[in-house]
Amino acid sequence: MNNRITRPEQKARTRQALLDAVLALIEHRSLSSIGLREVTRAVGVTPTAFYRHFPDVDSLGVALVDESLGSLRATIRTVRDGVSSSDEVISRSIEILARQVHDHRSHFRFVARERHGGVPAVRAAIAEQLDLFAAELATDLAADKLLGGPRYDRWIAADLRMVTSLMVNHMVWTAAALLDAPPDSADAEARVIDVAARQLRLIVLGARQWGVAE
């Protein structure tokens, strides 16, 4: 049986090791304080090997954003594809967010810290991912996929993006609240999830009235 690692597999392992090393190094620091040689020492590779994967540390930070928010965005969108009730979408989306934050706390701490941090490329990547969240949600709501919610298909585009941006900002707040909750306290996490779900339902109810007023 051949257990040799192929070149693509080794390349993928090294790339992931670089991502993991940066996450460990910035546990209590900003990305801008991390140098390339510090990262390569942590992984045990040369700077030349680093450049085969990333042009600089900032690009590595952008990849971390994609790894964190890109996968979350795709997972939550599958929830909207699979159910029609707005209440069920709210509950399942927040449950998924809570599970992701619980399982990948370092990733979400990184995003929370760098969203307004000192690396422009990373700030831009976070803003882009959040904007994609809002845009995809607006597309789904405009298609009137959800039962029990406002008739978003009748809304003007600017108002629809306003409400989806509000929902996405609520998701960011929820992630931050989950990070602040003690990681070993199921009760604390459950309280955050309950409050977040109720707040999101309130946003939906407010949106329904906004649509009527318009």
Protein Blocks (a to p, Z undefined) as FASTA:
>chain_A
ZZbdcfklmmmmmmmmmmmmmmmmmmmccfklpcfklmmmmnopafklmmmmbgbfklmm
mmmmmmmmmmmmmmmmmmmmmpmbfklmmmmmmmmmmmmmmmmmmlmmmmmmmmmmcbfk
lmmmmmmmmmmmmmmmmmmmmnomaghiacfklpcfklmmmmmmmmmmmmmmmmmmmmmp
cfklmklmmmmmmmmmmmmmmmmmmmmmmmmmZZ
